[in-house]
Amino acid sequence: MRERLTQKRLLITLVVLSAVLLVVACVAIAIGSESVSVLAIVKILAAKLTGQVAAVSPEQQIIIAEVRLPRVLLAIIVGAALSVAGTAYQALLRNPLADPYILGVSTGAALGAIAATVFAERLPIGRPVAAFIGATLTIATVYFLGQTQRGASNERLILAGVITNSFLSSAVIFLLTVATGSHLRSVFSWLIGDFSGDVKLLPLIAGFIVVGMVIIFFQARSLNLLMIGEEPARALGVEVRRVQIIVYLSASLITGAAVAVSGVIGFVGLIIPHAVRLVGGSDNRLVVPASAFVGAIFLLFADTIARTVIAPSELHIGVITALIGAPVFVYLLRRVS
């Protein structure tokens, strides 16, 4: 029997995960085709925080401050977002197979982002807004298709997600046929995930994601009760419909924001919440924040492998997560069937 969640246990867990994340981030910054010492990294980061000039070579300054650091921050933000979104969907649907990728939410967000790139490139905020709209419409469609006379069926919702994902993938293929030049490369990058693109929108995207994750965290107790069932939760005072709408919209917001800067990265929202529950129990007051940290660590680790395993070339991050996530999906499928 797992230890009951207390504020002390929650605090210790998050402090430990924060320390692990910091170490992994430093390692990710240091590793690459051009090796950089830890001392140089510390000088550059300190200079960034204080606004001074670091006593390092201009080459190292560019490599760390303009290439690796933004990429590491992007991996942290996206990993946390997809993991928390997966946690929210799994709790709402009471199904460990639910995640933004399998439900088609990531593909819907990508479709919106790609459409904005192809048809409204000059609008800087158009891509994240379009991605959020795509994610929201997708989860609304999945929820509608999953309804039965007795309410939403978990099995039907997963099946509806798979069907919707297939349809949206066809729409993405259509956009491939109309995209040209640099647009075509952007579309391909979004289809399999990519951290090497423009990070100018990262502060805005990070703001959306943090707000969405905070909202989901404050619904953690209600999610715990919903995991028992809608009727028992309603009997215990949970406003089921309100909580569902809030969490669905918040999960769609952070999924759309993540996809707007990284493209479709599959299985993160599937693997991480399940791993956290295996180790720390199913209390969402712990699972939500812990999944954010573990997801950030996982995606940092996967991205480091992606850009170093065949250096100087690099793999797309979606290839690494799919290689890890597909076997986990098969394992979970056998467990719940």
QUIKAGI-V840761 format. One record per pair of residues at least 24 apart in sequence whose C-alpha atoms are under 7 Angstrom apart, sorted by the first residue. I is the first residue (numbers start at 1). J is the second residue. D is the distance in Angstrom with one decimal. If there is no record, write none. Layout:
i=[I I]
j=[J J]
d=[D D]
This chain:
i=[2 10 14 17 18 21 21 24 25 25 28 28 29 29 29 32 33 33 70 71 71 72 75 75 75 76 76 76 76 77 77 78 79 79 79 80 80 80 80 80 81 81 81 81 81 82 82 82 83 83 83 83 83 83 83 84 84 84 84 85 85 85 85 86 86 86 87 87 87 88 88 91 91 92 92 92 93 94 95 96 97 97 98 98 99 99 100 101 101 102 102 103 103 103 103 104 104 104 104 104 105 105 105 106 106 106 106 107 107 107 107 108 108 108 108 109 109 109 109 110 110 110 110 110 111 113 114 117 118 118 127 128 128 128 131 131 131 131 132 132 132 132 135 135 136 136 189 190 190 190 191 191 192 192 192 192 192 193 193 193 193 193 193 193 194 194 194 194 195 205 208 208 209 209 212 212 212 212 215 216 216 217 217 220 220 221 221 223 224 224 265 266 266 266 267 267 267 268 268 271 271]
j=[281 286 290 293 293 293 297 297 72 300 300 304 64 68 69 308 311 312 199 195 196 300 296 299 300 296 297 299 300 206 296 258 295 296 299 291 292 293 295 296 209 254 255 258 292 255 268 269 268 269 272 273 291 292 295 213 288 291 292 251 254 255 269 269 270 273 269 273 288 247 251 223 227 223 226 227 154 227 154 274 270 332 158 270 269 270 269 266 267 161 162 158 161 162 165 138 161 162 164 165 135 138 139 135 255 259 264 165 168 169 264 134 135 138 168 134 135 256 259 190 259 260 263 264 172 260 187 183 179 183 260 256 257 260 256 257 259 260 252 253 256 257 252 256 249 252 263 262 263 264 263 264 263 264 265 316 318 262 263 264 265 316 317 318 262 263 316 317 262 257 254 257 254 257 250 251 253 254 250 247 250 285 288 284 285 284 285 284 283 284 318 318 321 322 321 322 325 295 321 325 328]
d=[6.7 6.3 6.5 6.2 6.9 7.0 5.6 6.8 6.6 7.0 7.0 5.9 6.8 5.6 6.4 6.2 6.6 6.5 6.9 6.1 7.0 6.6 6.5 5.8 5.6 4.2 7.0 6.9 6.5 6.5 6.7 5.1 4.6 4.2 5.3 6.9 3.9 6.2 5.0 4.9 6.2 5.6 6.5 6.5 6.7 6.1 6.2 5.1 5.9 4.2 6.0 6.4 5.6 5.9 5.4 6.7 5.8 6.0 5.8 4.7 6.9 6.6 6.5 4.0 6.0 6.8 6.8 5.4 6.5 6.8 6.6 6.0 5.7 6.7 6.6 6.8 5.7 5.5 6.7 6.9 6.5 6.8 6.8 6.7 5.1 5.3 6.5 5.3 6.4 6.3 6.2 6.3 3.9 6.1 6.8 6.8 5.4 6.6 6.1 4.2 4.9 5.6 6.1 6.6 6.5 6.6 5.8 6.4 6.4 6.9 6.5 4.7 5.0 5.7 6.3 4.5 4.5 5.0 6.3 6.6 6.0 6.9 6.2 6.5 5.9 5.8 6.1 6.9 6.4 6.2 6.0 6.5 5.5 5.1 4.6 6.7 7.0 5.9 6.4 5.4 4.3 6.5 5.3 5.7 6.5 5.4 6.6 6.6 3.6 5.6 6.0 5.5 6.6 5.6 6.3 6.4 4.9 5.5 4.5 5.0 5.1 6.0 5.6 4.9 5.2 6.2 5.7 6.0 5.6 5.6 6.6 6.8 4.7 6.6 4.9 6.8 6.5 5.8 6.9 5.9 6.7 6.6 6.1 5.1 5.2 6.9 6.6 6.9 6.4 6.1 4.9 6.3 6.4 6.2 6.4 6.5 5.1 6.9 6.8 6.4 6.8]
